[in-house]
Amino acid sequence: MIAIVGPTAVGKSELALHLAHYFPVEIISADSRQVYRYMDIGTNKLSSAERASVPHYVIDVVEPDEDFNLAMYHQLAIEALKAIQQKGKLPLLVGGSGLYVWSLMEGWKIPQVPPDQQLRRRLEIRAEQDGSHSLYQELQDIDPVAAAKINPGNTRRLIRALEIYHATGQPPSQLQRKEAPDFPTLVIGLTQERCELYRKIDRRVDRMIQSGLVGEVEQLLKKGYSYSLPSMSGIGYKEIGQFFRGEMTLPEAIDKIKYETHRLARHQYAWFRLGDNRIHWFVTSEAKAKASIVDLKRVKGLIEGFIS
């Protein structure tokens, strides 16, 4: 399996489509937002024509109001991986969700614990009343190893870790072991000079607005999907929701989307570190041919050496 990783907007999907012209690949998405149906513009999904040109997996797999977690993603991705390999083709994992990428590349064994909606609601109320730090403190007491891997402000992941503990009686870190895959893996990383990346992000946000992001959020609300859903907390959807509620103007919402996307890009570098020797890094530049794509000859040479 080959993975293409890096921050948002750096050109991962574009590179994957180019590689599909040279290698018999099928693509597994590693994007935590593209799993939701009807959420196309704000998650920057490829067009239906682009996805038709090469098979894609783990996109549009749940409704916006359905639960989705790492265990569900891992199961779907493993099924896709096996299906691609059985066809004699090369699985290409593409995305910026470090949790999803490394769960596959490192062979995480994830506990299959179903959601406990009553427990979740109790923990959500606690977080609303006392702050997410109260949940973080509880997890620290139960499992300091798991707590150290979660941002104290990430309520969803804290609740999931506590949910696993309450269901199994065991610290989540003891259940989430790793078992290296029994096939070779290659990780290609794309990076870009920070100011250039931010400019690209800003232009992409502007295109999303021009393509109808406001209308997409409006349609989701008309379908009955609530502002409070985890799917609607994603960058773009949250800020346009705030615009609809009169909490900010549309220009303010657009600026906030850009700011939060910059912040996301910085966070993704915590998952994909430039000094990580498992990742073969390539620098993209808008000065290069084919719109920000790296030197295809070098990337192709790396892959040819890997698969031979």
C-alpha positions as CSV (number, residue, x, y, z in Angstrom):
1,M,0.0,0.0,0.0
2,I,1.1,3.5,-0.8
3,A,-0.1,6.6,1.2
4,I,0.0,10.2,0.1
5,V,-0.1,12.5,3.1
6,G,0.4,16.1,4.0
7,P,-1.6,19.2,5.0
8,T,-4.9,20.3,3.5
9,A,-4.8,21.9,0.0
10,V,-1.2,20.8,-0.7
11,G,-2.2,18.7,-3.7
12,K,-2.7,15.2,-2.5
13,S,-5.8,14.3,-4.6
14,E,-4.4,15.9,-7.7
15,L,-1.2,13.8,-7.4
16,A,-3.3,10.7,-6.8
17,L,-5.2,11.3,-10.0
18,H,-2.0,11.8,-12.0
19,L,-0.5,8.6,-10.6
20,A,-3.6,6.7,-11.7
21,H,-2.5,7.4,-15.3
22,Y,0.7,5.5,-14.7
23,F,0.0,2.8,-12.2
24,P,-3.0,0.4,-11.6
25,V,-4.2,2.1,-8.4
26,E,-7.5,2.4,-6.6
27,I,-7.9,5.1,-4.0
28,I,-8.9,4.8,-0.3
29,S,-9.8,8.2,1.2
30,A,-8.3,9.1,4.5
31,D,-10.5,12.2,5.1
32,S,-12.6,12.4,8.2
33,R,-15.2,14.7,6.6
34,Q,-15.6,13.2,3.1
35,V,-17.4,10.2,4.7
36,Y,-20.6,12.3,5.0
37,R,-23.1,12.4,2.1
38,Y,-24.4,15.7,0.8
39,M,-21.3,17.5,2.2
40,D,-19.4,18.0,-1.0
41,I,-18.3,21.6,-1.4
42,G,-17.2,22.2,2.1
43,T,-15.2,19.0,2.2
44,N,-13.6,19.6,-1.2
45,K,-14.6,16.3,-2.6
46,L,-13.4,15.5,-6.1
47,S,-16.1,15.8,-8.8
48,S,-18.1,12.8,-9.8
49,A,-16.3,12.7,-13.1
50,E,-12.9,12.7,-11.4
51,R,-14.0,9.9,-9.0
52,A,-15.4,7.9,-11.9
53,S,-12.0,8.0,-13.6
54,V,-10.5,5.8,-10.8
55,P,-12.4,3.9,-8.1
56,H,-12.6,5.6,-4.7
57,Y,-13.5,4.1,-1.4
58,V,-14.7,5.4,2.0
59,I,-16.4,8.5,0.6
60,D,-20.1,9.2,1.1
61,V,-20.6,6.2,3.4
62,V,-22.8,7.7,6.2
63,E,-25.6,10.3,6.5
64,P,-24.6,13.6,8.3
65,D,-26.6,12.6,11.4
66,E,-25.1,9.1,11.6
67,D,-22.4,8.2,14.0
68,F,-18.9,7.7,12.6
69,N,-15.6,6.9,14.4
70,L,-12.1,5.5,13.9
71,A,-13.2,1.9,14.4
72,M,-15.8,2.3,11.7
73,Y,-13.4,3.9,9.3
74,H,-10.7,1.3,10.0
75,Q,-13.1,-1.5,9.2
76,L,-14.3,0.1,5.9
77,A,-10.8,0.9,4.9
78,I,-9.5,-2.6,5.6
79,E,-12.4,-4.1,3.5
80,A,-11.5,-1.7,0.7
81,L,-7.8,-2.6,1.0
82,K,-8.5,-6.3,0.7
83,A,-10.8,-5.8,-2.3
84,I,-8.2,-3.8,-4.1
85,Q,-5.4,-6.2,-3.4
86,Q,-7.6,-9.2,-4.5
87,K,-8.0,-7.4,-7.9
88,G,-4.2,-7.3,-8.2
89,K,-4.2,-3.5,-8.0
90,L,-2.3,-1.1,-5.8
91,P,-4.1,0.5,-2.9
92,L,-3.4,4.3,-2.7
93,L,-4.4,5.8,0.6
94,V,-4.9,9.6,0.2
95,G,-5.8,12.1,2.9
96,G,-4.8,14.4,5.7
97,S,-6.4,12.7,8.7
98,G,-3.3,11.4,10.6
99,L,-5.5,9.2,12.8
100,Y,-6.9,7.4,9.8
101,V,-3.7,7.1,7.9
102,W,-1.5,5.8,10.7
103,S,-4.2,3.4,11.9
104,L,-3.8,1.6,8.6
105,M,-0.1,2.1,7.9
106,E,0.9,1.0,11.5
107,G,-1.8,-1.8,11.7
108,W,-3.7,-0.5,14.8
109,K,-6.0,-3.0,16.4
110,I,-9.0,-0.9,17.4
111,P,-11.7,-2.0,19.9
112,Q,-15.1,-2.5,18.3
113,V,-17.1,-0.7,20.9
114,P,-20.6,0.4,19.7
115,P,-21.8,3.9,20.7
116,D,-23.5,4.4,24.0
117,Q,-25.8,7.3,23.3
118,Q,-26.9,7.8,27.0
119,L,-23.3,7.9,28.2
120,R,-22.3,10.2,25.5
121,R,-25.1,12.6,26.3
122,R,-24.1,12.6,30.0
123,L,-20.5,13.3,29.1
124,E,-21.5,16.0,26.6
125,I,-23.6,17.8,29.3
126,R,-20.6,17.6,31.7
127,A,-18.4,19.1,29.0
128,E,-20.9,21.9,28.4
129,Q,-21.2,22.7,32.2
130,D,-17.7,22.1,33.5
131,G,-15.6,22.3,30.3
132,S,-13.9,19.5,28.4
133,H,-11.0,19.6,30.9
134,S,-13.1,17.7,33.4
135,L,-13.3,14.8,30.9
136,Y,-9.6,15.1,30.2
137,Q,-8.9,14.9,33.9
138,E,-11.0,11.8,34.3
139,L,-9.2,10.1,31.3
140,Q,-5.9,11.1,32.8
141,D,-6.8,9.3,36.0
142,I,-7.9,6.2,34.1
143,D,-5.4,6.1,31.3
144,P,-2.6,8.7,31.2
145,V,-1.1,7.2,28.1
146,A,-4.4,7.7,26.1
147,A,-4.9,11.1,27.6
148,A,-1.4,12.2,26.5
149,K,-2.4,11.6,22.9
150,I,-5.6,13.7,22.9
151,N,-5.9,17.5,22.9
152,P,-7.7,18.5,26.1
153,G,-10.1,20.5,24.0
154,N,-11.1,17.6,21.7
155,T,-14.4,16.7,23.4
156,R,-15.4,14.1,20.9
157,R,-12.2,12.0,21.2
158,L,-12.3,12.3,25.0
159,I,-15.8,11.0,25.1
160,R,-14.9,8.1,22.8
161,A,-12.0,7.1,25.0
162,L,-14.2,7.2,28.1
163,E,-16.9,5.3,26.3
164,I,-14.4,2.5,25.5
165,Y,-13.3,2.4,29.1
166,H,-16.9,2.2,30.4
167,A,-17.8,-0.6,27.9
168,T,-14.7,-2.8,28.5
169,G,-13.4,-1.8,31.9
170,Q,-9.9,-1.5,30.4
171,P,-7.8,1.5,29.6
172,P,-8.1,2.3,25.9
173,S,-4.4,2.4,25.4
174,Q,-4.1,-1.3,26.4
175,L,-6.7,-2.2,23.8
176,Q,-5.3,-0.2,21.0
177,R,-2.2,-2.2,20.1
178,K,-0.3,-2.2,16.8
179,E,0.5,-5.1,14.5
180,A,2.6,-4.2,11.4
181,P,0.8,-5.0,8.1
182,D,2.0,-8.1,6.4
183,F,2.6,-6.2,3.1
184,P,5.1,-3.5,2.1
185,T,4.1,0.1,2.7
186,L,5.3,3.4,1.2
187,V,4.5,6.9,2.5
188,I,4.8,9.9,0.2
189,G,4.5,13.3,1.9
190,L,3.7,16.6,0.2
191,T,4.7,19.9,1.8
192,Q,4.7,23.5,0.6
193,E,6.2,26.7,1.8
194,R,3.8,27.9,4.5
195,C,2.9,31.3,3.1
196,E,2.3,29.7,-0.3
197,L,0.1,27.0,1.3
198,Y,-1.9,29.6,3.1
199,R,-2.5,31.6,-0.1
200,K,-3.7,28.3,-1.8
201,I,-6.0,27.6,1.1
202,D,-7.5,31.1,0.9
203,R,-8.2,30.7,-2.8
204,R,-9.8,27.4,-2.3
205,V,-12.1,28.8,0.4
206,D,-13.1,31.6,-2.1
207,R,-13.8,28.9,-4.7
208,M,-16.0,27.0,-2.2
209,I,-18.1,30.1,-1.6
210,Q,-18.4,30.8,-5.3
211,S,-19.4,27.2,-5.9
212,G,-22.2,27.4,-3.4
213,L,-21.1,26.5,0.1
214,V,-23.7,28.8,1.6
215,G,-26.4,27.0,-0.3
216,E,-25.1,23.6,0.6
217,V,-25.3,24.4,4.3
218,E,-28.8,25.8,3.7
219,Q,-29.9,22.5,2.0
220,L,-28.5,20.5,4.9
221,L,-30.5,22.5,7.4
222,K,-33.6,22.1,5.2
223,K,-33.1,18.3,5.3
224,G,-33.3,18.5,9.0
225,Y,-29.6,18.2,9.9
226,S,-28.9,20.1,13.1
227,Y,-26.1,22.6,13.8
228,S,-25.2,20.5,16.8
229,L,-24.3,17.4,14.8
230,P,-20.6,16.4,14.7
231,S,-20.7,16.5,10.9
232,M,-21.8,20.1,11.0
233,S,-19.0,21.1,13.3
234,G,-16.5,20.7,10.5
235,I,-14.6,23.8,9.2
236,G,-16.8,25.7,6.7
237,Y,-20.1,24.2,7.9
238,K,-19.7,25.6,11.5
239,E,-18.9,29.1,10.3
240,I,-21.6,29.3,7.7
241,G,-24.0,28.0,10.4
242,Q,-22.9,30.9,12.6
243,F,-23.6,33.3,9.7
244,F,-27.1,31.9,9.4
245,R,-27.7,32.4,13.1
246,G,-26.6,36.0,12.8
247,E,-23.5,35.5,14.9
248,M,-21.2,36.9,12.2
249,T,-21.4,38.4,8.8
250,L,-20.6,36.4,5.7
251,P,-17.2,38.1,5.1
252,E,-16.4,37.4,8.8
253,A,-17.4,33.8,8.3
254,I,-15.2,33.5,5.2
255,D,-12.2,34.9,7.1
256,K,-12.9,32.5,10.0
257,I,-12.9,29.5,7.6
258,K,-9.6,30.6,6.2
259,Y,-8.1,31.1,9.7
260,E,-9.4,27.7,10.9
261,T,-8.1,26.0,7.8
262,H,-4.6,27.5,8.3
263,R,-4.8,26.2,11.9
264,L,-5.8,22.7,10.6
265,A,-2.8,22.7,8.3
266,R,-0.5,23.4,11.2
267,H,-2.1,20.7,13.2
268,Q,-1.6,18.1,10.4
269,Y,2.1,18.7,10.5
270,A,2.0,17.3,14.1
271,W,0.8,14.0,12.5
272,F,3.1,14.2,9.5
273,R,6.4,15.5,10.8
274,L,9.0,16.7,8.3
275,G,11.6,14.9,10.3
276,D,9.7,11.5,10.2
277,N,12.1,9.2,8.2
278,R,9.1,6.9,7.3
279,I,7.8,9.6,5.0
280,H,9.4,10.4,1.6
281,W,8.8,14.2,1.4
282,F,8.4,16.2,-1.8
283,V,8.0,19.9,-2.0
284,T,5.1,21.2,-4.1
285,S,5.2,24.7,-5.7
286,E,2.8,26.6,-7.8
287,A,5.7,27.5,-10.0
288,K,5.9,23.8,-11.1
289,A,3.9,22.4,-14.0
290,K,0.4,20.9,-13.6
291,A,-0.8,23.2,-10.8
292,S,1.2,22.6,-7.7
293,I,2.0,19.0,-8.5
294,V,5.5,17.8,-7.6
295,D,8.0,16.5,-10.1
296,L,6.1,13.4,-11.3
297,K,9.2,11.8,-12.7
298,R,10.8,11.6,-9.2
299,V,7.6,10.4,-7.6
300,K,7.1,7.8,-10.3
301,G,10.7,6.6,-9.9
302,L,10.1,6.1,-6.2
303,I,7.0,4.1,-6.7
304,E,8.5,2.0,-9.5
305,G,11.4,1.1,-7.2
306,F,8.9,0.2,-4.4
307,I,6.6,-2.1,-6.4
308,S,9.5,-3.8,-8.2
